[in-house]
Amino acid sequence: MDYDSDVHTFMVAANYDPLPRLSFNVGASYSIAESEIQNVDFASDPHTDGDRLDDASRWVGTYDPANNNDMEYFSQLDYRVWDINVGASYVINDFVGVTVNYLYTDVEDEDQYVYGDEDGQYQSLMAYLTFRF
């Protein structure tokens, strides 16, 4: 059995501090992920030594080669993911600060076999109040 998995991520980010108490950040990443299993073949089952009475009899072990019929087809995963984030932080005083971050994610599932079509978008807006003591 051969398993191939390739993941490549490209990222860029920038920070800008226009005032001593104020900062902005922005970032983006693009990921390409592909994986697959090929040449699936199990010669025998160690739990049953490959014993089977005949093709019509019920398999008594934990492994049945019939379960592998579409494994190579179902193991093909191919994703493209964009992540874009922007944020701002402001220090109110020496003890309190506030941060706001926005995240946008776009997923493209090129091979929709395992879990169905996983194309979609995700957005989140997060706000933090920070106390320093």
RATAHU-V35403 format. One record per backbone hydrogen bond with DSSP energy under -0.5 kcal/mol. CO is the residue of the C=O (numbers start at 0). NH is the residue of the N-H. Records with the same first field share a line. If there is no record, write none. Layout:
BEGIN
CO=NH ; NH
END
This chain:
BEGIN
1=37
3=35
5=33
7=31
9=29
11=27
13=25
15=17 ; 23
18=21
20=90
21=18
22=88
23=15
24=86
25=13
26=84
27=11
28=82
29=9
30=80
31=7
32=78
33=5
34=76
35=3
37=1
38=40
40=42
43=45
44=47 ; 48 ; 49
47=50
53=56
63=66
64=67
65=68
67=70
69=73
70=74
72=75
74=76
76=34
77=109 ; 110
78=32
79=107
80=30
81=105
82=28
83=103
84=26
85=101
86=24
87=99
88=22
89=91 ; 97
94=131
95=91 ; 92
96=129
97=89
98=127
99=87
100=125
101=85
102=123
103=83
104=121
105=81
106=108 ; 119
107=79 ; 109
109=111
110=112
115=117
119=106
121=104
123=102
125=100
127=98 ; 129
129=96
END
